Amino acid sequence: MMKLPRRPQAVIFDMDGLIFDTEQLYQEAIMAAADEVGQPMTPDIFRAMIGRPWLRSREFLVGHYGPAFAVDSFRAAWNRHFDLIVDARLALKPGVVELLDALDQLALPRAIATSSTHHTVRHHLSAHDLTGRFHHVVAHGDYANGKPAPDPYLKAAGLVGINPVCCLALEDSHNGVRSAAAAGMMTIMVPDLLEATDEITELCALVVPDLHAVRGLVSR
């Protein structure tokens, strides 16, 4: 039977690919932007950026395509396509509401630690009436170093007032798992577009198929 090494006193959520089914939408948007500007793009290139803050992704794209690549114009096209797609197709990942209900019953504090902006977080939460379900949000601009550095998760632990070793972190990306593990948190990976590698599995307390499984673990 799967179980956590200790009972969590707080839960810290990633957002994209974990709460919202957005990583596939980001991938569709980047492919559309690439077609628009006539730039070759593959899913593997996109997946190498999952869980990275934009500045790290920007460096990756410039390194891949060369210094002449109009990376900021490309990002603007990517964002424009994503905004159109997400307004029509923003969906929750399975088990989100049920897990939040369980955390309410357990009176466990919770926060979001994401590479997205506060504007994006507000948009997504309000679209599914989840604005009041998280006690704190740590987003782009709230920390010095983004994932895979531990800063986002350490900031979230400070806001909920719980020692990081007593926090449960929920992630779908490799860089997110690295970030949470570096912060000393119990980490569960719920794979989305990326499967758990041997390295990532070693960093995790558990790898589970969805948030319904997380609900079962925290409710015991």
C-alpha contacts under 8 A as a table, 3 or more apart, distances in Angstrom:
res1	aa1	res2	aa2	distance
2	M	206	L	7.74
2	M	217	L	7.52
3	K	217	L	6.18
4	L	7	R	6.77
4	L	186	M	7.84
4	L	205	A	6.66
4	L	206	L	7.64
4	L	217	L	7.06
5	P	186	M	7.76
5	P	205	A	7.35
6	R	166	C	7.51
7	R	166	C	7.43
7	R	218	V	7.33
8	P	11	V	6.98
8	P	166	C	5.33
8	P	167	C	5.37
8	P	168	L	5.64
8	P	218	V	7.38
9	Q	108	L	6.18
9	Q	109	P	7.39
9	Q	162	I	6.93
9	Q	166	C	5.62
9	Q	167	C	5.80
9	Q	168	L	7.68
10	A	108	L	5.35
10	A	109	P	4.96
10	A	110	R	5.57
10	A	160	V	7.29
10	A	162	I	6.78
10	A	166	C	7.02
10	A	167	C	4.87
10	A	168	L	6.24
11	V	108	L	7.17
11	V	109	P	6.54
11	V	110	R	4.75
11	V	111	A	6.67
11	V	167	C	5.64
11	V	168	L	4.72
11	V	169	A	5.89
11	V	170	L	7.55
12	I	110	R	5.54
12	I	111	A	4.89
12	I	112	I	5.63
12	I	113	A	6.62
12	I	153	Y	7.47
12	I	156	A	7.09
12	I	157	A	7.85
12	I	167	C	6.96
12	I	168	L	6.09
12	I	169	A	4.73
12	I	170	L	6.28
13	F	18	L	7.48
13	F	19	I	7.63
13	F	110	R	7.49
13	F	111	A	6.13
13	F	112	I	4.68
13	F	113	A	6.03
13	F	169	A	5.98
13	F	170	L	5.01
13	F	171	E	6.77
14	D	17	G	7.92
14	D	18	L	6.00
14	D	19	I	7.14
14	D	112	I	5.68
14	D	113	A	5.22
14	D	114	T	5.41
14	D	169	A	7.76
14	D	170	L	6.09
14	D	171	E	5.42
14	D	172	D	7.58
14	D	176	G	7.56
15	M	18	L	5.26
15	M	19	I	4.98
15	M	20	F	6.31
15	M	112	I	6.61
15	M	113	A	7.19
15	M	114	T	5.87
15	M	121	V	7.99
16	D	19	I	6.20
16	D	20	F	5.40
16	D	21	D	6.66
16	D	22	T	5.55
16	D	23	E	6.21
16	D	114	T	7.67
17	G	20	F	5.45
17	G	21	D	5.03
17	G	22	T	5.55
17	G	23	E	5.29
17	G	93	K	7.50
17	G	172	D	6.07
17	G	173	S	7.99
17	G	192	D	5.97
17	G	193	L	7.93
18	L	21	D	6.97
18	L	93	K	6.49
18	L	170	L	7.49
18	L	171	E	6.29
18	L	172	D	5.74
18	L	190	V	7.05
18	L	192	D	7.51
19	I	92	L	5.93
19	I	93	K	5.50
19	I	96	V	6.19
20	F	90	L	7.03
20	F	91	A	5.78
20	F	92	L	4.49
20	F	93	K	5.32
20	F	124	H	7.87
21	D	24	Q	6.92
21	D	25	L	7.60
21	D	90	L	6.82
21	D	91	A	5.49
21	D	92	L	5.72
21	D	93	K	5.43
22	T	25	L	4.94
22	T	26	Y	6.16
22	T	86	V	7.56
22	T	90	L	6.82
22	T	91	A	7.55
23	E	26	Y	5.01
23	E	27	Q	6.22
23	E	50	I	7.85
23	E	192	D	7.81
23	E	193	L	7.17
24	Q	27	Q	5.00
24	Q	28	E	6.24
24	Q	193	L	7.42
25	L	28	E	5.05
25	L	29	A	6.10
25	L	82	F	6.68
25	L	85	I	6.76
25	L	86	V	6.87
26	Y	29	A	5.01
26	Y	30	I	6.15
26	Y	82	F	6.04
27	Q	30	I	5.25
27	Q	31	M	6.27
27	Q	43	P	6.90
27	Q	46	F	6.40
28	E	31	M	5.24
28	E	32	A	6.24
28	E	82	F	7.84
29	A	32	A	5.05
29	A	33	A	6.12
29	A	78	W	5.60
29	A	79	N	7.47
29	A	81	H	5.07
29	A	82	F	4.97
29	A	85	I	7.43
30	I	33	A	4.99
30	I	34	A	6.06
30	I	41	M	7.93
30	I	46	F	7.51
30	I	78	W	5.13
30	I	81	H	7.66
30	I	82	F	7.85
31	M	34	A	5.06
31	M	35	D	6.25
31	M	41	M	6.33
31	M	42	T	7.46
32	A	35	D	5.11
32	A	36	E	6.19
32	A	78	W	7.46
32	A	81	H	6.94
33	A	36	E	4.97
33	A	37	V	6.41
33	A	74	F	6.82
33	A	77	A	5.36
33	A	78	W	5.07
33	A	81	H	6.80
34	A	37	V	5.37
34	A	38	G	5.78
34	A	39	Q	4.75
34	A	40	P	6.30
34	A	41	M	6.14
34	A	74	F	7.61
35	D	38	G	5.00
35	D	39	Q	6.25
35	D	40	P	7.54
36	E	39	Q	7.78
37	V	74	F	7.57
41	M	45	I	6.69
41	M	46	F	7.87
42	T	45	I	5.39
42	T	46	F	6.74
43	P	46	F	5.10
43	P	47	R	6.05
44	D	47	R	5.01
44	D	48	A	6.21
45	I	48	A	5.34
45	I	49	M	7.09
46	F	49	M	5.45
46	F	50	I	6.90
47	R	50	I	5.20
47	R	193	L	7.57
47	R	194	L	7.50
49	M	52	R	5.50
49	M	56	R	7.99
49	M	57	S	5.56
49	M	60	F	7.73
50	I	173	S	6.42
50	I	174	H	7.92
50	I	175	N	7.51
51	G	115	S	7.04
51	G	147	K	6.64
51	G	148	P	7.76
51	G	173	S	5.60
51	G	174	H	7.05
51	G	175	N	5.28
51	G	176	G	5.72
52	R	56	R	6.00
52	R	57	S	6.11
52	R	115	S	6.86
52	R	146	G	7.06
52	R	147	K	5.88
52	R	148	P	7.25
52	R	175	N	6.68
53	P	56	R	5.56
53	P	57	S	6.38
53	P	115	S	5.15
53	P	116	S	7.54
53	P	140	H	7.58
53	P	146	G	5.75
53	P	147	K	6.75
54	W	57	S	4.90
54	W	58	R	5.85
54	W	115	S	7.76
55	L	58	R	4.94
55	L	59	E	6.27
56	R	59	E	5.18
56	R	60	F	6.24
57	S	60	F	4.92
57	S	61	L	6.17
58	R	61	L	5.19
58	R	62	V	6.21
58	R	71	V	6.86
59	E	62	V	5.23
59	E	63	G	5.99
60	F	63	G	5.08
60	F	64	H	6.07
61	L	64	H	5.00
61	L	65	Y	5.94
61	L	66	G	7.79
61	L	71	V	7.13
62	V	65	Y	5.29
62	V	66	G	5.06
62	V	67	P	5.59
62	V	68	A	7.96
62	V	69	F	6.32
62	V	71	V	6.83
63	G	66	G	5.46
63	G	67	P	7.24
65	Y	68	A	7.72
65	Y	69	F	5.96
66	G	69	F	5.75
70	A	73	S	5.60
70	A	74	F	6.19
71	V	74	F	4.97
71	V	75	R	6.11
72	D	75	R	4.97
72	D	76	A	6.28
73	S	76	A	5.07
73	S	77	A	6.42
74	F	77	A	5.17
74	F	78	W	6.15
75	R	78	W	4.87
75	R	79	N	6.07
76	A	79	N	5.16
76	A	80	R	6.15
77	A	80	R	5.05
77	A	81	H	6.24
78	W	81	H	5.33
78	W	82	F	6.13
79	N	82	F	4.97
79	N	83	D	6.05
80	R	83	D	5.26
80	R	84	L	6.51
81	H	84	L	5.30
81	H	85	I	6.31
82	F	85	I	5.07
82	F	86	V	5.86
83	D	86	V	5.28
83	D	87	D	6.11
84	L	87	D	5.60
84	L	88	A	6.93
85	I	88	A	5.55
85	I	89	R	6.09
85	I	90	L	7.89
86	V	89	R	5.00
86	V	90	L	4.89
87	D	90	L	6.27
90	L	124	H	7.62
92	L	96	V	6.82
92	L	128	H	7.92
93	K	96	V	6.15
93	K	210	D	7.98
93	K	211	L	7.86
94	P	210	D	6.47
94	P	211	L	6.36
94	P	212	H	7.07
95	G	98	E	5.24
95	G	99	L	5.97
95	G	210	D	6.81
95	G	211	L	4.70
95	G	212	H	4.69
95	G	215	R	7.83
96	V	99	L	5.30
96	V	100	L	6.26
96	V	211	L	6.19
96	V	212	H	7.70
97	V	100	L	5.09
97	V	101	D	6.11
98	E	101	D	5.09
98	E	102	A	6.30
98	E	212	H	7.18
98	E	215	R	7.20
99	L	102	A	5.06
99	L	103	L	6.25
99	L	211	L	6.65
99	L	212	H	6.75
99	L	214	V	7.20
99	L	215	R	4.93
100	L	103	L	5.02
100	L	104	D	6.18
100	L	133	R	7.03
101	D	104	D	5.07
101	D	105	Q	6.40
102	A	105	Q	5.09
102	A	106	L	6.29
102	A	215	R	6.65
102	A	219	S	6.82
103	L	106	L	4.95
103	L	107	A	5.88
103	L	108	L	5.35
103	L	109	P	7.69
103	L	218	V	7.99
104	D	107	A	4.91
104	D	108	L	6.52
105	Q	108	L	7.96
106	L	219	S	7.79
109	P	134	F	7.77
109	P	135	H	6.54
109	P	160	V	6.35
110	R	134	F	5.57
110	R	135	H	5.69
110	R	136	H	6.95
110	R	160	V	6.97
111	A	134	F	5.39
111	A	135	H	5.61
111	A	136	H	4.62
111	A	137	V	5.52
111	A	138	V	7.41
111	A	156	A	6.33
111	A	160	V	7.23
112	I	134	F	7.08
112	I	136	H	6.47
112	I	137	V	4.74
112	I	138	V	5.85
112	I	139	A	7.77
112	I	156	A	7.30
113	A	137	V	6.29
113	A	138	V	4.74
113	A	139	A	6.07
113	A	152	P	5.68
113	A	153	Y	6.15
113	A	156	A	6.43
114	T	117	T	7.84
114	T	138	V	6.30
114	T	139	A	5.04
114	T	140	H	6.96
114	T	152	P	7.23
115	S	139	A	5.69
115	S	140	H	5.18
115	S	146	G	6.78
115	S	147	K	7.37
116	S	120	T	6.31
116	S	121	V	6.88
116	S	139	A	5.79
116	S	140	H	5.57
117	T	120	T	5.22
117	T	121	V	6.34
117	T	139	A	5.42
117	T	140	H	4.91
117	T	141	G	7.60
118	H	121	V	5.00
118	H	122	R	6.09
118	H	137	V	7.78
118	H	138	V	7.99
118	H	139	A	5.67
118	H	140	H	6.97
119	H	122	R	5.23
119	H	123	H	6.19
120	T	123	H	5.05
120	T	124	H	6.18
121	V	124	H	5.30
121	V	125	L	6.03
121	V	139	A	7.93
122	R	125	L	5.28
122	R	126	S	5.94
122	R	131	T	7.10
123	H	126	S	5.43
123	H	127	A	6.17
124	H	127	A	5.19
124	H	128	H	6.84
125	L	128	H	5.57
125	L	129	D	6.01
125	L	130	L	4.78
125	L	131	T	5.03
126	S	129	D	4.77
126	S	130	L	5.93
126	S	131	T	5.52
127	A	130	L	7.75
129	D	132	G	7.78
130	L	133	R	5.26
130	L	134	F	7.62
131	T	134	F	6.79
132	G	135	H	7.26
134	F	137	V	7.30
135	H	160	V	7.65
136	H	156	A	7.38
136	H	159	L	6.85
136	H	160	V	7.30
137	V	156	A	7.45
138	V	142	D	6.07
138	V	152	P	6.50
138	V	155	K	7.05
138	V	156	A	6.12
139	A	142	D	5.73
139	A	143	Y	7.92
139	A	152	P	7.63
140	H	143	Y	7.10
140	H	146	G	7.80
141	G	144	A	7.51
142	D	152	P	7.63
142	D	155	K	7.96
143	Y	146	G	6.82
143	Y	151	D	5.97
143	Y	152	P	6.09
143	Y	155	K	7.23
144	A	151	D	6.93
145	N	149	A	5.96
145	N	150	P	7.84
145	N	151	D	5.93
145	N	152	P	7.67
146	G	149	A	5.63
146	G	150	P	7.56
146	G	151	D	6.49
146	G	152	P	6.42
147	K	150	P	6.54
147	K	151	D	7.39
147	K	152	P	6.97
147	K	175	N	5.78
147	K	176	G	5.86
147	K	178	R	7.53
147	K	179	S	5.27
148	P	175	N	4.59
148	P	176	G	5.88
148	P	177	V	7.57
148	P	178	R	5.28
148	P	179	S	4.21
148	P	180	A	7.97
149	A	152	P	7.58
149	A	178	R	7.41
149	A	179	S	4.99
149	A	182	A	7.05
150	P	153	Y	5.65
150	P	154	L	6.07
150	P	178	R	7.77
150	P	179	S	4.41
150	P	180	A	6.04
150	P	181	A	7.62
150	P	182	A	5.28
150	P	183	A	4.80
151	D	154	L	5.11
151	D	155	K	6.00
151	D	179	S	7.53
151	D	183	A	7.47
152	P	155	K	5.21
152	P	156	A	6.28
152	P	179	S	7.65
153	Y	156	A	4.97
153	Y	157	A	6.14
153	Y	164	P	7.93
153	Y	179	S	7.00
153	Y	180	A	5.87
153	Y	183	A	6.22
154	L	157	A	5.09
154	L	158	G	6.25
154	L	164	P	6.78
154	L	183	A	5.89
155	K	158	G	5.14
155	K	159	L	6.36
156	A	159	L	5.09
156	A	160	V	6.35
157	A	160	V	5.31
157	A	161	G	5.93
157	A	162	I	5.49
157	A	163	N	6.42
157	A	164	P	5.62
157	A	167	C	7.20
158	G	161	G	4.94
158	G	162	I	6.54
158	G	163	N	7.66
159	L	162	I	7.99
162	I	166	C	6.66
162	I	167	C	6.80
163	N	166	C	5.50
163	N	167	C	6.79
164	P	167	C	5.06
164	P	183	A	6.50
164	P	184	G	5.82
164	P	185	M	5.24
165	V	183	A	7.97
165	V	184	G	5.27
165	V	185	M	4.74
165	V	186	M	6.60
166	C	185	M	6.73
166	C	186	M	7.33
167	C	185	M	5.49
167	C	186	M	6.32
168	L	185	M	5.93
168	L	186	M	4.89
168	L	187	T	5.82
168	L	188	I	7.45
169	A	180	A	6.23
169	A	185	M	6.23
169	A	186	M	6.07
169	A	187	T	4.70
169	A	188	I	6.23
170	L	187	T	6.00
170	L	188	I	5.09
170	L	189	M	6.01
170	L	190	V	7.14
171	E	176	G	5.81
171	E	177	V	5.93
171	E	187	T	7.36
171	E	188	I	6.34
171	E	189	M	4.89
171	E	190	V	6.04
171	E	191	P	7.78
172	D	176	G	7.02
172	D	177	V	7.47
172	D	189	M	5.33
172	D	190	V	4.92
172	D	191	P	4.75
172	D	192	D	5.72
172	D	194	L	7.31
173	S	176	G	5.08
173	S	177	V	6.24
173	S	189	M	7.53
173	S	191	P	7.04
173	S	192	D	7.60
173	S	194	L	6.41
174	H	177	V	5.16
174	H	178	R	6.24
174	H	194	L	7.47
174	H	196	A	7.49
174	H	200	I	6.43
175	N	178	R	5.01
175	N	179	S	6.13
176	G	179	S	5.00
176	G	180	A	6.21
177	V	180	A	5.22
177	V	181	A	5.95
177	V	187	T	6.73
177	V	188	I	7.88
177	V	189	M	6.90
177	V	200	I	6.91
177	V	203	L	7.08
177	V	204	C	7.22
178	R	181	A	5.21
178	R	182	A	5.97
178	R	200	I	7.47
178	R	203	L	7.13
179	S	182	A	5.18
179	S	183	A	6.35
180	A	183	A	5.07
180	A	184	G	6.61
180	A	185	M	5.67
180	A	186	M	7.72
180	A	187	T	6.42
181	A	184	G	5.06
181	A	185	M	5.47
181	A	186	M	6.99
181	A	187	T	6.38
181	A	203	L	6.11
181	A	204	C	7.34
182	A	185	M	7.56
186	M	204	C	7.02
186	M	205	A	5.87
187	T	203	L	7.41
187	T	204	C	4.96
187	T	205	A	5.44
187	T	206	L	6.99
188	I	204	C	5.62
188	I	205	A	5.83
188	I	206	L	4.99
188	I	207	V	5.56
188	I	208	V	7.11
189	M	196	A	7.58
189	M	204	C	6.70
189	M	206	L	6.63
189	M	207	V	4.77
189	M	208	V	6.41
190	V	207	V	6.05
190	V	208	V	5.36
190	V	209	P	5.66
190	V	210	D	5.67
190	V	211	L	7.28
191	P	194	L	5.78
191	P	195	E	5.49
191	P	196	A	6.74
191	P	207	V	7.66
191	P	208	V	7.60
191	P	209	P	6.79
191	P	210	D	7.90
192	D	195	E	7.11
196	A	199	E	7.87
196	A	200	I	5.60
196	A	201	T	5.85
196	A	207	V	7.50
197	T	200	I	5.14
197	T	201	T	6.04
198	D	201	T	5.13
198	D	202	E	6.27
199	E	202	E	5.31
199	E	203	L	6.68
200	I	203	L	5.13
200	I	204	C	6.45
201	T	204	C	5.15
201	T	205	A	7.85
201	T	206	L	7.37
201	T	207	V	6.94
202	E	205	A	7.83
204	C	207	V	6.74
208	V	211	L	7.81
208	V	213	A	6.40
208	V	214	V	7.43
209	P	213	A	6.96
210	D	213	A	5.74
210	D	214	V	7.08
211	L	214	V	4.82
211	L	215	R	6.22
212	H	215	R	5.09
212	H	216	G	6.53
213	A	216	G	5.17
213	A	217	L	6.45
214	V	217	L	5.06
214	V	218	V	6.31
215	R	218	V	5.42
215	R	219	S	6.00
216	G	219	S	5.26
216	G	220	R	6.51
217	L	220	R	5.76
